[in-house]
C-alpha cells in the first residue's frame, strides 16, 4: 500500500443469508494486504459477518430486491468497514445484553450480534440513515504496526 494514500474496496451483496461469507473473505483479503495480524483478521471476519447478517435480516428485512453494501477503506493507521443497508437504522447505540438472563431463558437468546461486534473491533458505530434509508454500521480496527 502506498504511503498515506487510502485504499478502498467495495462489494455489493444480495440480501440473502449466506452472502455474508463473500464480505468475510473480502475483508480478510484486504486485512491481510494491510498487514493485520491473523487473530485480528479472524475478529474482523466475525464482526463483518455479524454486521452483514444484521443488515440482511433487520435492515433489508430479507428483501432480495435490496442489496447490502460493504466498503473497506484502509489508511496507514486504520482499516474501516462500512456495512450499508436500506433500513432506517436504530436509534442510539446498542444496549449491552444480560448474558445471565439469556442463559436462563429470561431474555431472547438472539440479540448478541451487536455486542459481539463491539467486542471484536476497536470502534463500532451504528448510524441511522436520512429519511429512513441507507443506514450503516461503521467498524474500525487500528493497524498497530508495532504489535
C-alpha positions in Angstrom: 0.0 0.0 0.0 1.4 3.4 -0.9 2.2 5.9 1.8 -0.8 7.7 3.3 -2.9 7.1 0.2 -6.2 5.4 1.3 -7.2 2.3 -0.4 -10.9 1.4 -0.8 -12.7 -1.8 -1.9 -16.5 -2.0 -2.3 -18.6 -5.1 -2.5 -22.4 -5.3 -3.1 -24.2 -8.3 -1.8 -27.7 -9.6 -2.3 -29.9 -9.6 0.8 -29.7 -13.3 1.1 -28.2 -15.1 4.1 -25.0 -16.9 3.1 -23.6 -14.0 1.1 -22.1 -12.5 4.3 -19.3 -15.1 3.6 -18.3 -13.0 0.5 -17.9 -10.0 2.7 -15.9 -12.0 5.2 -13.5 -13.3 2.5 -13.1 -9.8 1.1 -12.4 -8.2 4.5 -9.9 -11.0 5.3 -8.0 -10.4 2.0 -7.9 -6.6 2.5 -6.8 -7.0 6.1 -4.0 -9.4 5.1 -2.8 -6.9 2.4 -2.6 -4.1 5.0 -0.7 -6.3 7.5 -3.3 -7.1 10.1 -2.3 -9.9 12.4 -4.1 -13.3 11.9 -6.0 -13.2 15.2 -7.3 -9.7 14.3 -8.2 -10.8 10.9 -10.4 -13.5 12.5 -12.0 -10.9 14.7 -12.7 -8.7 11.7 -14.2 -11.6 9.7 -16.7 -12.4 12.5 -17.6 -8.7 13.0 -18.2 -8.2 9.3 -20.3 -11.3 9.0 -22.4 -10.3 12.0 -22.9 -6.8 10.6 -23.9 -8.2 7.2 -26.4 -10.6 8.7 -27.9 -7.8 10.7 -28.1 -5.7 7.5 -29.7 -8.5 5.6 -32.2 -9.6 8.3 -33.0 -6.3 10.1 -32.1 -3.5 7.7 -33.3 -5.0 4.4 -35.8 -7.5 6.0 -34.6 -10.3 3.8 -35.9 -8.4 0.7 -33.8 -9.8 -2.1 -34.6 -6.7 -4.3 -32.4 -4.8 -2.0 -28.6 -5.1 -1.6 -26.1 -4.7 1.2 -23.0 -2.5 0.5 -19.7 -3.2 2.2 -16.9 -0.6 1.8 -13.5 -1.4 3.2 -11.1 1.6 3.5 -7.5 1.3 4.6 -5.2 4.1 5.5 -1.8 3.9 7.2 -3.3 3.6 10.7 -6.8 2.1 10.4 -9.0 -0.3 8.5 -12.6 0.9 8.4 -15.5 -1.1 7.2 -19.0 0.3 6.5 -21.9 -2.1 6.1 -24.8 -0.3 4.5 -28.4 -1.3 4.1 -31.7 0.3 3.1 -33.2 0.2 6.6 -34.0 3.1 8.8 -31.4 2.0 11.3 -31.6 2.1 15.1 -31.9 5.0 17.5 -28.8 5.3 19.6 -26.1 2.7 20.3 -26.9 -0.9 21.2 -27.5 -1.9 24.9 -25.3 -4.5 26.5 -27.2 -7.7 26.8 -27.7 -9.5 30.2 -26.0 -12.8 29.5 -27.2 -14.5 32.7 -30.8 -13.7 31.7 -30.3 -15.0 28.2 -28.7 -18.3 29.5 -31.7 -18.8 31.9 -34.2 -18.2 29.1 -35.4 -15.0 30.6 -34.4 -13.0 27.5 -34.4 -13.8 23.8 -31.2 -15.8 23.1 -30.8 -13.7 20.0 -29.5 -10.2 20.0 -25.9 -10.8 20.8 -24.5 -9.7 17.4 -24.0 -6.1 18.1 -22.5 -6.8 21.4 -20.1 -9.3 19.7 -19.2 -6.8 17.0 -18.3 -4.2 19.7 -16.1 -6.7 21.5 -14.2 -7.6 18.3 -13.3 -4.2 16.8 -11.7 -1.1 18.2 -14.7 1.1 17.3 -18.3 0.3 16.3 -20.8 3.0 15.4 -24.4 2.5 14.2 -25.7 5.4 12.1 -29.3 5.8 11.1 -30.0 6.8 7.5 -31.5 10.1 6.5 -35.2 9.9 5.7 -35.2 6.2 6.9 -32.8 4.9 4.2 -29.2 3.9 3.9 -28.3 3.2 7.5 -24.9 1.7 8.2 -22.6 0.3 10.8 -19.0 1.6 10.8 -16.3 -0.7 12.2 -12.7 0.3 12.8 -9.7 -1.7 13.5 -6.4 0.1 14.3 -3.4 -1.1 12.3 -0.8 -1.1 15.1 2.3 -1.7 13.1 4.4 -2.2 16.3 2.4 -5.1 17.7 
